[in-house]
Amino acid sequence: MQYCQTENADQLLFNGDTKVIQSFVSHYLIHLHSTKGFAPSTVTYHAAALKFFYTMTELTDEQLERLKWK
């Protein structure tokens, strides 16, 4: 939420736009590795947390399938 400068987790759903979510996730993970200097294994843990977050939201199964986690 700090990365997106938001105080509301619902805003991280980006109105269900999977392209925007995918872009956010990719940019955030790159930011963790390149700017913050996190090790690849740590970035993997953050990716798993994001995947869990989006799985537990109101996104449809179809929207979740469009997100590429690999």
Buried (B, 14 or more C-beta within 10 A) or exposed (E): EEEEEEEEEEEBBBEEEBEEBBEBBEEBBEEBBEEEEBEEEEBEEBBEEBBEEBEEBEBEEEBBEEBEEE
